[in-house]
Amino acid sequence: MSEIDRMLAANEQWAARFPGSKPVRPARKVAVVACMDSRMPLFGLLGLDVGDAHVIRNAGGVITEDVIRSLTVSQHLLGTREILLVHHTECGLQATDDRTFADRVEKATGRRPFWSVQAFTDVDDDVRTSIKQIQDCPYLISHKVRGTVYDVETGRLREVV
């Protein structure tokens, strides 16, 4: 059985106990931007339930053009007013740099990515950069943003100021 088959079977179990739809607007009026790292169970570690928040994930939790697009939709159409950033320790993007990563992709595929992977070395500095990008964004209604680092060893969040 493939992993996708397992997921589809798990969905059948989920659907059997599904409580029903929730309103499209997040109940807690918050959007979370986080890394896609599989060690971060965001709903549990943030005390969220289905329907509470928008969750936007990508490699590194970086603020890309698409993240800005999603946050803008989240605020203008769906009423969110706060943003929480969740980065983490031992991130894969700390193990490379933009040039090395692009070289690796080009060697494997024959094509160089037109986008930057946005690798970083210091997670706290990366959180601060992300906060500033949100604060400087002209499309958002609210610039209430706070940044955190999730420790993959302890499960604790630490706020970055």
C-alpha positions as a Python dict, from the first residue, in 0.01 Angstrom:
ca = {
    (1, 'M'): (0, 0, 0),
    (2, 'S'): (142, 339, -97),
    (3, 'E'): (154, 633, 143),
    (4, 'I'): (-117, 807, -57),
    (5, 'D'): (-337, 496, -28),
    (6, 'R'): (-287, 512, 350),
    (7, 'M'): (-387, 878, 351),
    (8, 'L'): (-701, 809, 149),
    (9, 'A'): (-795, 529, 389),
    (10, 'A'): (-735, 762, 684),
    (11, 'N'): (-965, 1016, 520),
    (12, 'E'): (-1246, 761, 521),
    (13, 'Q'): (-1204, 730, 899),
    (14, 'W'): (-1191, 1110, 933),
    (15, 'A'): (-1505, 1156, 722),
    (16, 'A'): (-1693, 903, 937),
    (17, 'R'): (-1650, 1129, 1242),
    (18, 'F'): (-1650, 1463, 1056),
    (19, 'P'): (-1849, 1716, 1262),
    (20, 'G'): (-1962, 1920, 961),
    (21, 'S'): (-1852, 2233, 784),
    (22, 'K'): (-1733, 2549, 960),
    (23, 'P'): (-1771, 2911, 844),
    (24, 'V'): (-1523, 3018, 575),
    (25, 'R'): (-1395, 3305, 793),
    (26, 'P'): (-1140, 3188, 1051),
    (27, 'A'): (-1302, 3201, 1396),
    (28, 'R'): (-992, 3343, 1565),
    (29, 'K'): (-919, 3598, 1289),
    (30, 'V'): (-557, 3489, 1262),
    (31, 'A'): (-332, 3368, 981),
    (32, 'V'): (-29, 3151, 1052),
    (33, 'V'): (270, 3146, 819),
    (34, 'A'): (493, 2850, 893),
    (35, 'C'): (755, 2621, 752),
    (36, 'M'): (634, 2302, 586),
    (37, 'D'): (853, 2091, 818),
    (38, 'S'): (670, 1770, 907),
    (39, 'R'): (787, 1788, 1271),
    (40, 'M'): (560, 2088, 1338),
    (41, 'P'): (201, 1979, 1416),
    (42, 'L'): (69, 2334, 1400),
    (43, 'F'): (-289, 2274, 1512),
    (44, 'G'): (-180, 2093, 1828),
    (45, 'L'): (113, 2315, 1917),
    (46, 'L'): (-92, 2634, 1873),
    (47, 'G'): (-415, 2507, 2030),
    (48, 'L'): (-609, 2544, 1706),
    (49, 'D'): (-915, 2359, 1588),
    (50, 'V'): (-1053, 2323, 1237),
    (51, 'G'): (-1194, 2660, 1132),
    (52, 'D'): (-983, 2867, 1373),
    (53, 'A'): (-707, 3004, 1148),
    (54, 'H'): (-566, 3021, 800),
    (55, 'V'): (-245, 2822, 779),
    (56, 'I'): (3, 2904, 502),
    (57, 'R'): (306, 2676, 479),
    (58, 'N'): (612, 2664, 257),
    (59, 'A'): (981, 2573, 277),
    (60, 'G'): (1124, 2792, 552),
    (61, 'G'): (801, 2978, 615),
    (62, 'V'): (944, 3254, 399),
    (63, 'I'): (742, 3555, 293),
    (64, 'T'): (710, 3502, -80),
    (65, 'E'): (491, 3679, -333),
    (66, 'D'): (237, 3397, -297),
    (67, 'V'): (235, 3427, 83),
    (68, 'I'): (163, 3799, 47),
    (69, 'R'): (-118, 3714, -199),
    (70, 'S'): (-267, 3464, 47),
    (71, 'L'): (-240, 3702, 344),
    (72, 'T'): (-403, 3978, 140),
    (73, 'V'): (-696, 3751, 52),
    (74, 'S'): (-710, 3633, 414),
    (75, 'Q'): (-744, 3987, 544),
    (76, 'H'): (-950, 4159, 275),
    (77, 'L'): (-1198, 3880, 201),
    (78, 'L'): (-1199, 3664, 512),
    (79, 'G'): (-1143, 3897, 805),
    (80, 'T'): (-812, 3794, 961),
    (81, 'R'): (-631, 4068, 1151),
    (82, 'E'): (-330, 3902, 1317),
    (83, 'I'): (-39, 3708, 1170),
    (84, 'L'): (179, 3457, 1353),
    (85, 'L'): (506, 3340, 1199),
    (86, 'V'): (633, 2997, 1303),
    (87, 'H'): (988, 2912, 1200),
    (88, 'H'): (1186, 2634, 1370),
    (89, 'T'): (1521, 2502, 1478),
    (90, 'E'): (1717, 2268, 1251),
    (91, 'C'): (1550, 2397, 933),
    (92, 'G'): (1661, 2240, 608),
    (93, 'L'): (1710, 2585, 455),
    (94, 'Q'): (1994, 2642, 703),
    (95, 'A'): (2184, 2354, 538),
    (96, 'T'): (2230, 2526, 201),
    (97, 'D'): (2258, 2864, 34),
    (98, 'D'): (2074, 3004, -266),
    (99, 'R'): (2355, 2945, -517),
    (100, 'T'): (2437, 2590, -402),
    (101, 'F'): (2071, 2496, -410),
    (102, 'A'): (2020, 2642, -758),
    (103, 'D'): (2332, 2458, -880),
    (104, 'R'): (2194, 2133, -736),
    (105, 'V'): (1858, 2172, -909),
    (106, 'E'): (2023, 2266, -1237),
    (107, 'K'): (2257, 1966, -1222),
    (108, 'A'): (1966, 1729, -1157),
    (109, 'T'): (1717, 1874, -1405),
    (110, 'G'): (1910, 2080, -1656),
    (111, 'R'): (1713, 2389, -1553),
    (112, 'R'): (1806, 2661, -1307),
    (113, 'P'): (1521, 2785, -1088),
    (114, 'F'): (1408, 3140, -1162),
    (115, 'W'): (1318, 3182, -792),
    (116, 'S'): (1539, 3203, -486),
    (117, 'V'): (1509, 2931, -221),
    (118, 'Q'): (1575, 3206, 40),
    (119, 'A'): (1815, 3002, 251),
    (120, 'F'): (1937, 3149, 579),
    (121, 'T'): (2186, 3080, 857),
    (122, 'D'): (2030, 3248, 1161),
    (123, 'V'): (1667, 3156, 1230),
    (124, 'D'): (1603, 3457, 1457),
    (125, 'D'): (1731, 3699, 1193),
    (126, 'D'): (1515, 3524, 935),
    (127, 'V'): (1208, 3570, 1159),
    (128, 'R'): (1292, 3939, 1201),
    (129, 'T'): (1327, 3976, 823),
    (130, 'S'): (987, 3812, 775),
    (131, 'I'): (826, 4039, 1035),
    (132, 'K'): (965, 4345, 856),
    (133, 'Q'): (836, 4220, 520),
    (134, 'I'): (485, 4190, 668),
    (135, 'Q'): (506, 4529, 839),
    (136, 'D'): (621, 4695, 515),
    (137, 'C'): (358, 4529, 296),
    (138, 'P'): (126, 4793, 144),
    (139, 'Y'): (-156, 4546, 66),
    (140, 'L'): (-244, 4437, 418),
    (141, 'I'): (-514, 4595, 633),
    (142, 'S'): (-346, 4491, 957),
    (143, 'H'): (25, 4465, 1022),
    (144, 'K'): (-16, 4295, 1360),
    (145, 'V'): (253, 4029, 1327),
    (146, 'R'): (455, 3832, 1577),
    (147, 'G'): (729, 3582, 1509),
    (148, 'T'): (828, 3263, 1684),
    (149, 'V'): (1078, 2979, 1663),
    (150, 'Y'): (958, 2625, 1736),
    (151, 'D'): (1217, 2403, 1901),
    (152, 'V'): (1192, 2063, 1733),
    (153, 'E'): (1362, 1898, 2032),
    (154, 'T'): (1135, 2034, 2309),
    (155, 'G'): (811, 2128, 2130),
    (156, 'R'): (823, 2479, 2274),
    (157, 'L'): (771, 2807, 2091),
    (158, 'R'): (999, 3102, 2162),
    (159, 'E'): (894, 3449, 2059),
    (160, 'V'): (1146, 3654, 1863),
    (161, 'V'): (1150, 4025, 1947),
}
